[in-house]
Amino acid sequence: MNEAKDKMKSYLADMANDELEWHKEAVCAQTDPEVFYPEGNTTTKQAKAICKICPVSSECLEYALSGIEAYGIWGGKTATERLKMLPLRKIGRPVSV
């Protein structure tokens, strides 16, 4: 899991990347990355609450669903929740945050 946290920190530091331009508006950019990688019995409530008020949560979720992110909370969804959404994407049903 530390590898995923390191990846998130690197991701947050690389906001100059045009592909991730939307991330400049992300609320998580001003938040401790550990919030988005809960371990053990840690709750996901804090991360999901942050995502709920984020103006780019849809872009974030789309980024994660593209197969790039296997861990953590992205776009308000856990990895398990995102996996459940994948079949819906394949049949053309929209996914929502």
C-alpha positions in Angstrom: 0.0 0.0 0.0 2.9 2.4 0.6 3.7 2.1 -3.2 0.2 3.4 -3.9 0.6 6.3 -1.4 3.9 7.2 -3.0 2.2 7.1 -6.4 -0.5 9.5 -5.2 2.1 11.9 -3.8 4.0 11.8 -7.1 0.7 12.3 -9.0 -0.2 15.3 -6.9 3.3 16.8 -7.5 3.0 16.4 -11.2 0.2 18.8 -11.9 2.0 20.3 -14.9 1.0 17.3 -17.0 -1.6 18.4 -19.6 -3.5 15.1 -19.3 -4.1 15.9 -15.6 -4.9 19.6 -16.0 -8.2 19.0 -14.2 -6.3 18.0 -11.1 -5.4 21.6 -10.4 -8.9 22.1 -9.2 -9.0 18.9 -7.1 -9.7 19.3 -3.4 -7.5 16.3 -2.6 -4.5 18.3 -3.8 -4.7 20.2 -0.5 -5.3 17.1 1.6 -3.1 14.5 3.2 -2.8 11.7 0.6 -3.1 9.1 3.4 -6.8 10.0 3.7 -7.4 8.4 0.3 -5.6 5.1 1.2 -7.4 3.9 4.3 -5.9 0.7 5.8 -7.4 -1.9 8.1 -10.5 -0.7 9.9 -10.0 2.9 8.8 -13.1 4.4 7.4 -13.5 5.9 3.9 -15.9 8.5 5.1 -13.4 11.4 5.2 -12.1 10.7 1.7 -15.6 10.3 0.3 -16.7 13.6 1.9 -13.8 15.4 0.3 -14.7 13.9 -3.1 -18.3 14.9 -2.7 -17.4 18.6 -2.6 -14.7 18.4 -5.2 -15.5 20.1 -8.5 -13.5 17.6 -10.6 -14.7 14.3 -8.9 -16.1 13.1 -12.3 -12.8 13.6 -14.0 -11.1 11.9 -11.2 -13.4 8.9 -11.3 -13.0 8.6 -15.1 -9.2 8.7 -14.7 -9.3 5.9 -12.1 -11.8 3.8 -14.2 -9.5 4.0 -17.2 -7.4 1.3 -15.4 -4.7 3.6 -14.1 -5.6 3.4 -10.4 -6.0 0.1 -8.6 -5.9 1.4 -5.0 -7.4 4.1 -3.0 -10.4 6.4 -3.2 -10.7 8.2 -6.5 -13.8 10.2 -7.6 -15.5 9.2 -4.3 -15.3 5.4 -5.0 -13.2 2.7 -3.5 -11.3 0.2 -5.7 -14.0 -2.4 -5.0 -16.8 0.1 -6.0 -14.9 1.0 -9.2 -14.5 -2.7 -10.1 -18.2 -3.1 -9.9 -18.7 -0.1 -12.2 -16.5 -1.5 -15.0 -19.2 -3.9 -16.5 -21.6 -0.9 -16.7 -19.0 1.0 -18.7 -18.5 -1.8 -21.1 -22.2 -1.9 -22.0 -22.3 1.9 -22.4 -24.2 2.8 -19.2 -23.0 6.1 -17.7 -21.2 5.9 -14.3 -21.9 8.6 -11.7 -19.9 9.9 -8.8 
